Amino acid sequence: MKGVVLWFLQRLTGVILLIGLIIHFYTMHYSGTNALDYETVTARLSSPYWKGFDILFLLSILYHGFNGLWGIAIEYIKGSVVLRVVQIVIVAASIGLFITGIMIIV
């Protein structure tokens, strides 16, 4: 059952990433010449909607990417000690990037 949930979450985050990427590209690149001004970006980041969007986008990116790395590690690394070290690095990197991202967004 755990494998099915992880498989589903991988697909779900892929869909969220596709939708989030479309919203991001439209907002940042096609919504006018002042879309990247300091005032516009700070106003956008002060909105709870955009903070929620950014947090969901961050979580989706981190889960999708690091879950993929986890699967690759399980598939290709045969030594149990090396696999455990790689898994610890994957978890530590994802937690570190999550904390950094939240500190930037909030």
C-alpha positions as CSV (number, residue, x, y, z in Angstrom):
1,M,0.0,0.0,0.0
2,K,2.9,2.4,0.8
3,G,4.2,2.0,-2.7
4,V,0.9,3.0,-4.3
5,V,0.6,6.1,-2.1
6,L,4.2,7.2,-3.1
7,W,3.5,6.5,-6.7
8,F,0.3,8.5,-6.6
9,L,2.0,11.4,-4.8
10,Q,4.7,11.4,-7.5
11,R,2.1,11.7,-10.2
12,L,0.1,14.3,-8.2
13,T,3.1,16.5,-7.6
14,G,3.9,16.2,-11.3
15,V,0.5,17.7,-12.2
16,I,0.8,20.4,-9.6
17,L,4.3,21.3,-11.0
18,L,2.8,21.5,-14.5
19,I,0.0,23.8,-13.4
20,G,2.4,25.8,-11.1
21,L,4.9,26.2,-13.9
22,I,2.2,27.6,-16.3
23,I,1.1,30.1,-13.6
24,H,4.7,31.0,-12.8
25,F,5.6,31.6,-16.4
26,Y,2.5,33.7,-17.1
27,T,3.0,35.8,-14.0
28,M,6.7,36.3,-14.3
29,H,7.2,36.5,-18.0
30,Y,4.0,37.4,-19.8
31,S,2.1,39.8,-17.4
32,G,3.7,43.0,-18.5
33,T,7.0,44.8,-18.3
34,N,6.8,45.7,-14.6
35,A,6.2,42.0,-13.5
36,L,9.8,41.8,-12.1
37,D,10.0,45.2,-10.5
38,Y,10.8,45.2,-6.8
39,E,7.5,46.8,-5.8
40,T,5.5,44.4,-7.8
41,V,7.3,41.3,-6.5
42,T,7.1,42.5,-2.8
43,A,3.4,43.3,-3.3
44,R,2.9,39.8,-4.8
45,L,4.8,38.1,-1.9
46,S,2.8,39.9,0.7
47,S,-0.4,38.3,-0.5
48,P,-1.5,35.1,1.4
49,Y,-2.6,33.6,-1.9
50,W,0.9,33.9,-3.4
51,K,2.5,32.7,-0.3
52,G,0.3,29.6,-0.3
53,F,1.0,29.1,-4.0
54,D,4.8,29.4,-3.4
55,I,4.7,27.0,-0.5
56,L,2.7,24.4,-2.5
57,F,5.0,24.9,-5.4
58,L,8.1,24.4,-3.2
59,L,6.6,21.3,-1.5
60,S,5.8,19.8,-4.9
61,I,9.2,20.5,-6.3
62,L,11.0,19.1,-3.3
63,Y,8.9,16.0,-3.0
64,H,8.9,15.2,-6.8
65,G,12.6,15.8,-7.2
66,F,13.8,14.1,-4.0
67,N,11.4,11.2,-4.3
68,G,12.8,10.6,-7.8
69,L,16.3,10.7,-6.5
70,W,15.3,8.2,-3.7
71,G,13.9,5.8,-6.3
72,I,17.1,6.1,-8.4
73,A,19.2,5.5,-5.3
74,I,17.2,2.4,-4.4
75,E,17.5,1.1,-8.0
76,Y,21.2,1.6,-8.7
77,I,23.0,1.5,-5.3
78,K,23.6,-2.1,-4.2
79,G,25.6,-1.6,-1.0
80,S,23.4,-1.1,2.0
81,V,25.8,1.3,3.8
82,V,26.3,3.5,0.8
83,L,22.5,3.4,0.2
84,R,21.8,4.5,3.7
85,V,24.3,7.4,3.5
86,V,22.8,8.5,0.2
87,Q,19.3,8.4,1.7
88,I,20.4,10.4,4.7
89,V,21.9,13.0,2.4
90,I,18.7,13.1,0.4
91,V,16.6,13.6,3.5
92,A,19.0,16.3,4.9
93,A,19.1,18.2,1.6
94,S,15.3,18.2,1.3
95,I,14.8,19.4,4.8
96,G,17.5,22.1,4.5
97,L,16.0,23.3,1.2
98,F,12.5,23.3,2.7
99,I,13.6,25.4,5.7
100,T,15.4,27.8,3.4
101,G,12.5,28.1,1.1
102,I,10.0,28.7,3.9
103,M,12.3,31.4,5.4
104,I,12.4,33.1,2.0
105,I,8.7,32.9,1.4
106,V,7.5,33.9,4.8
